[in-house]
Amino acid sequence: MIRDAVLHFSGEQPLLCDLRELPAAGDAFVVVTNVRFVDGRKPGFIDRVESWFIYPLSAIRFIELPPDALGGGVAGAPEAEASATPGEPLDAHADALLRRVREL
């Protein structure tokens, strides 16, 4: 179970939910439960929050996962703590990263 994932839909407000599992490359839909708005309110179109819902991946722009959603993290992804040097603002780190990407 992946807790507190955010589904960003095309032209709709994002929804916070719990994913059964990450969708695979060949999947056409994603299965979720505990669907709510980002502020925690229950959407009006849902009768019971504990129900399971199936959303087509074609309607989803992207899925946002919190840093600790997968426990040990994603293989090959940088650690959240390593994203910026302690005391260094995140914007300075982002600027340095963009500068390195442009140099490539």
Protein Blocks (a to p, Z undefined) as FASTA:
>chain_A
ZZhiacddehiacdddddfbdcdfkbcbdcdehiacfkopacfkbmblkbccdddfklpm
bdcddfklnonopehiacfklmpcehiafklmmmmmmmmmmmZZ
